[in-house]
Amino acid sequence: MERVSSSGGRPPKPGKLTVYEDYDLWEDRMKVYLEAVDEGARPAAIL
């Protein structure tokens, strides 16, 4: 029986992500989402 290594052709793990890497994308999505939510329901939507 042939032994296969655990890395077996997998791509290497990416470097550690930081909280701020996708912040701009997240902020843009939230702005669009909050504009679509009724103003009276906005506080509940944020939670």
Biopython code that builds the backbone (N, CA, C, O; Angstrom):
import numpy as np
from Bio.PDB.StructureBuilder import StructureBuilder

atoms = [
    (1, "MET", "N", (0.851, -1.180, 0.000)),
    (1, "MET", "CA", (0.000, 0.000, 0.000)),
    (1, "MET", "C", (0.897, 1.245, 0.000)),
    (1, "MET", "O", (1.890, 1.309, 0.726)),
    (2, "GLU", "N", (0.537, 2.210, -0.811)),
    (2, "GLU", "CA", (1.319, 3.438, -0.950)),
    (2, "GLU", "C", (0.804, 4.501, 0.013)),
    (2, "GLU", "O", (-0.403, 4.686, 0.166)),
    (3, "ARG", "N", (1.719, 5.183, 0.647)),
    (3, "ARG", "CA", (1.322, 6.228, 1.592)),
    (3, "ARG", "C", (1.245, 7.574, 0.871)),
    (3, "ARG", "O", (2.154, 7.942, 0.126)),
    (4, "VAL", "N", (0.164, 8.297, 1.097)),
    (4, "VAL", "CA", (-0.037, 9.603, 0.475)),
    (4, "VAL", "C", (0.160, 10.665, 1.547)),
    (4, "VAL", "O", (-0.362, 10.543, 2.655)),
    (5, "SER", "N", (0.912, 11.702, 1.215)),
    (5, "SER", "CA", (1.138, 12.762, 2.200)),
    (5, "SER", "C", (-0.153, 13.530, 2.449)),
    (5, "SER", "O", (-1.032, 13.582, 1.589)),
    (6, "SER", "N", (-0.257, 14.120, 3.620)),
    (6, "SER", "CA", (-1.481, 14.847, 3.972)),
    (6, "SER", "C", (-1.655, 16.121, 3.153)),
    (6, "SER", "O", (-2.777, 16.604, 2.998)),
    (7, "SER", "N", (-0.552, 16.675, 2.622)),
    (7, "SER", "CA", (-0.689, 17.892, 1.827)),
    (7, "SER", "C", (-1.146, 17.580, 0.413)),
    (7, "SER", "O", (-1.639, 18.480, -0.266)),
    (8, "GLY", "N", (-1.011, 16.382, -0.051)),
    (8, "GLY", "CA", (-1.472, 15.838, -1.319)),
    (8, "GLY", "C", (-1.974, 16.796, -2.372)),
    (8, "GLY", "O", (-3.118, 16.656, -2.804)),
    (9, "GLY", "N", (-1.197, 17.752, -2.807)),
    (9, "GLY", "CA", (-1.594, 18.622, -3.895)),
    (9, "GLY", "C", (-2.487, 19.777, -3.488)),
    (9, "GLY", "O", (-2.983, 20.501, -4.352)),
    (10, "ARG", "N", (-2.699, 19.964, -2.224)),
    (10, "ARG", "CA", (-3.521, 21.096, -1.774)),
    (10, "ARG", "C", (-2.732, 22.387, -1.915)),
    (10, "ARG", "O", (-1.515, 22.398, -1.733)),
    (11, "PRO", "N", (-3.420, 23.472, -2.240)),
    (11, "PRO", "CA", (-2.717, 24.763, -2.290)),
    (11, "PRO", "C", (-2.300, 25.166, -0.878)),
    (11, "PRO", "O", (-2.957, 24.776, 0.087)),
    (12, "PRO", "N", (-1.233, 25.931, -0.738)),
    (12, "PRO", "CA", (-0.798, 26.354, 0.592)),
    (12, "PRO", "C", (-1.833, 27.265, 1.245)),
    (12, "PRO", "O", (-2.583, 27.965, 0.564)),
    (13, "LYS", "N", (-1.861, 27.243, 2.559)),
    (13, "LYS", "CA", (-2.805, 28.096, 3.296)),
    (13, "LYS", "C", (-2.443, 29.558, 3.081)),
    (13, "LYS", "O", (-1.263, 29.904, 3.029)),
    (14, "PRO", "N", (-3.455, 30.424, 2.953)),
    (14, "PRO", "CA", (-3.150, 31.857, 2.811)),
    (14, "PRO", "C", (-2.609, 32.400, 4.126)),
    (14, "PRO", "O", (-2.791, 31.794, 5.181)),
    (15, "GLY", "N", (-1.955, 33.527, 4.054)),
    (15, "GLY", "CA", (-1.475, 34.183, 5.266)),
    (15, "GLY", "C", (-2.649, 34.580, 6.138)),
    (15, "GLY", "O", (-3.787, 34.613, 5.668)),
    (16, "LYS", "N", (-2.396, 34.877, 7.373)),
    (16, "LYS", "CA", (-3.468, 35.247, 8.295)),
    (16, "LYS", "C", (-4.160, 36.528, 7.822)),
    (16, "LYS", "O", (-3.508, 37.524, 7.509)),
    (17, "LEU", "N", (-5.477, 36.480, 7.776)),
    (17, "LEU", "CA", (-6.256, 37.646, 7.366)),
    (17, "LEU", "C", (-6.428, 38.582, 8.553)),
    (17, "LEU", "O", (-6.506, 38.142, 9.700)),
    (18, "THR", "N", (-6.485, 39.842, 8.270)),
    (18, "THR", "CA", (-6.736, 40.810, 9.330)),
    (18, "THR", "C", (-8.187, 41.258, 9.252)),
    (18, "THR", "O", (-8.857, 41.053, 8.240)),
    (19, "VAL", "N", (-8.654, 41.858, 10.302)),
    (19, "VAL", "CA", (-10.040, 42.320, 10.377)),
    (19, "VAL", "C", (-10.318, 43.375, 9.315)),
    (19, "VAL", "O", (-11.437, 43.463, 8.809)),
    (20, "TYR", "N", (-9.324, 44.169, 8.974)),
    (20, "TYR", "CA", (-9.543, 45.330, 8.124)),
    (20, "TYR", "C", (-9.406, 45.066, 6.628)),
    (20, "TYR", "O", (-9.657, 45.969, 5.830)),
    (21, "GLU", "N", (-9.014, 43.853, 6.220)),
    (21, "GLU", "CA", (-8.774, 43.600, 4.801)),
    (21, "GLU", "C", (-10.020, 43.771, 3.947)),
    (21, "GLU", "O", (-9.941, 44.298, 2.838)),
    (22, "ASP", "N", (-11.168, 43.334, 4.448)),
    (22, "ASP", "CA", (-12.399, 43.431, 3.668)),
    (22, "ASP", "C", (-13.342, 44.491, 4.227)),
    (22, "ASP", "O", (-14.540, 44.458, 3.947)),
    (23, "TYR", "N", (-12.824, 45.420, 5.004)),
    (23, "TYR", "CA", (-13.683, 46.407, 5.656)),
    (23, "TYR", "C", (-14.416, 47.277, 4.644)),
    (23, "TYR", "O", (-15.604, 47.550, 4.814)),
    (24, "ASP", "N", (-13.726, 47.719, 3.595)),
    (24, "ASP", "CA", (-14.370, 48.586, 2.599)),
    (24, "ASP", "C", (-15.515, 47.864, 1.908)),
    (24, "ASP", "O", (-16.578, 48.449, 1.697)),
    (25, "LEU", "N", (-15.312, 46.599, 1.553)),
    (25, "LEU", "CA", (-16.369, 45.813, 0.924)),
    (25, "LEU", "C", (-17.544, 45.651, 1.883)),
    (25, "LEU", "O", (-18.699, 45.809, 1.488)),
    (26, "TRP", "N", (-17.245, 45.336, 3.144)),
    (26, "TRP", "CA", (-18.294, 45.169, 4.147)),
    (26, "TRP", "C", (-19.074, 46.465, 4.338)),
    (26, "TRP", "O", (-20.303, 46.453, 4.420)),
    (27, "GLU", "N", (-18.353, 47.582, 4.406)),
    (27, "GLU", "CA", (-19.005, 48.874, 4.609)),
    (27, "GLU", "C", (-19.939, 49.204, 3.445)),
    (27, "GLU", "O", (-21.049, 49.689, 3.662)),
    (28, "ASP", "N", (-19.502, 48.946, 2.219)),
    (28, "ASP", "CA", (-20.347, 49.199, 1.047)),
    (28, "ASP", "C", (-21.595, 48.332, 1.075)),
    (28, "ASP", "O", (-22.689, 48.808, 0.773)),
    (29, "ARG", "N", (-21.440, 47.059, 1.437)),
    (29, "ARG", "CA", (-22.600, 46.160, 1.504)),
    (29, "ARG", "C", (-23.585, 46.614, 2.573)),
    (29, "ARG", "O", (-24.797, 46.570, 2.361)),
    (30, "MET", "N", (-23.073, 47.048, 3.716)),
    (30, "MET", "CA", (-23.956, 47.487, 4.793)),
    (30, "MET", "C", (-24.714, 48.749, 4.410)),
    (30, "MET", "O", (-25.888, 48.890, 4.755)),
    (31, "LYS", "N", (-24.071, 49.664, 3.706)),
    (31, "LYS", "CA", (-24.756, 50.891, 3.277)),
    (31, "LYS", "C", (-25.927, 50.554, 2.367)),
    (31, "LYS", "O", (-27.019, 51.099, 2.530)),
    (32, "VAL", "N", (-25.705, 49.660, 1.412)),
    (32, "VAL", "CA", (-26.775, 49.251, 0.493)),
    (32, "VAL", "C", (-27.883, 48.554, 1.272)),
    (32, "VAL", "O", (-29.065, 48.808, 1.040)),
    (33, "TYR", "N", (-27.502, 47.673, 2.198)),
    (33, "TYR", "CA", (-28.481, 46.939, 2.991)),
    (33, "TYR", "C", (-29.321, 47.886, 3.841)),
    (33, "TYR", "O", (-30.545, 47.761, 3.881)),
    (34, "LEU", "N", (-28.677, 48.828, 4.516)),
    (34, "LEU", "CA", (-29.414, 49.741, 5.388)),
    (34, "LEU", "C", (-30.305, 50.693, 4.609)),
    (34, "LEU", "O", (-31.346, 51.115, 5.114)),
    (35, "GLU", "N", (-29.916, 51.039, 3.391)),
    (35, "GLU", "CA", (-30.779, 51.877, 2.560)),
    (35, "GLU", "C", (-32.043, 51.128, 2.166)),
    (35, "GLU", "O", (-33.093, 51.742, 1.975)),
    (36, "ALA", "N", (-31.954, 49.802, 2.042)),
    (36, "ALA", "CA", (-33.093, 48.992, 1.634)),
    (36, "ALA", "C", (-34.028, 48.684, 2.807)),
    (36, "ALA", "O", (-35.197, 48.361, 2.596)),
    (37, "VAL", "N", (-33.525, 48.781, 4.034)),
    (37, "VAL", "CA", (-34.327, 48.465, 5.220)),
    (37, "VAL", "C", (-35.178, 49.674, 5.586)),
    (37, "VAL", "O", (-34.724, 50.816, 5.510)),
    (38, "ASP", "N", (-36.414, 49.406, 5.981)),
    (38, "ASP", "CA", (-37.316, 50.466, 6.425)),
    (38, "ASP", "C", (-36.692, 51.202, 7.608)),
    (38, "ASP", "O", (-36.126, 50.571, 8.500)),
    (39, "GLU", "N", (-36.790, 52.523, 7.622)),
    (39, "GLU", "CA", (-36.136, 53.335, 8.649)),
    (39, "GLU", "C", (-36.597, 52.965, 10.057)),
    (39, "GLU", "O", (-35.793, 53.013, 10.989)),
    (40, "GLY", "N", (-37.848, 52.603, 10.237)),
    (40, "GLY", "CA", (-38.350, 52.211, 11.555)),
    (40, "GLY", "C", (-37.776, 50.892, 12.043)),
    (40, "GLY", "O", (-37.652, 50.679, 13.249)),
    (41, "ALA", "N", (-37.425, 50.009, 11.123)),
    (41, "ALA", "CA", (-36.875, 48.701, 11.483)),
    (41, "ALA", "C", (-35.354, 48.709, 11.527)),
    (41, "ALA", "O", (-34.744, 47.688, 11.843)),
    (42, "ARG", "N", (-34.738, 49.828, 11.219)),
    (42, "ARG", "CA", (-33.273, 49.901, 11.122)),
    (42, "ARG", "C", (-32.550, 49.493, 12.414)),
    (42, "ARG", "O", (-31.590, 48.726, 12.332)),
    (43, "PRO", "N", (-32.961, 49.968, 13.612)),
    (43, "PRO", "CA", (-32.236, 49.545, 14.822)),
    (43, "PRO", "C", (-32.253, 48.028, 15.014)),
    (43, "PRO", "O", (-31.248, 47.455, 15.435)),
    (44, "ALA", "N", (-33.361, 47.375, 14.719)),
    (44, "ALA", "CA", (-33.436, 45.918, 14.854)),
    (44, "ALA", "C", (-32.593, 45.230, 13.791)),
    (44, "ALA", "O", (-32.023, 44.170, 14.051)),
    (45, "ALA", "N", (-32.501, 45.807, 12.604)),
    (45, "ALA", "CA", (-31.716, 45.208, 11.530)),
    (45, "ALA", "C", (-30.229, 45.260, 11.838)),
    (45, "ALA", "O", (-29.483, 44.366, 11.439)),
    (46, "ILE", "N", (-29.793, 46.289, 12.539)),
    (46, "ILE", "CA", (-28.374, 46.421, 12.873)),
    (46, "ILE", "C", (-27.967, 45.359, 13.877)),
    (46, "ILE", "O", (-26.864, 44.818, 13.796)),
    (47, "LEU", "N", (-28.845, 45.055, 14.821)),
    (47, "LEU", "CA", (-28.537, 44.029, 15.809)),
    (47, "LEU", "C", (-28.589, 42.690, 15.150)),
    (47, "LEU", "O", (-28.360, 41.672, 15.802)),
]
sb = StructureBuilder()
sb.init_structure("model")
sb.init_model(0)
sb.init_chain("A")
sb.init_seg("    ")
for serial, (resi, resn, name, xyz) in enumerate(atoms, 1):
    if name == "N":
        sb.init_residue(resn, " ", resi, " ")
    sb.init_atom(name, np.array(xyz, "f"), 0.0, 1.0, " ", f" {name:<3s}", serial, name[0])
structure = sb.get_structure()
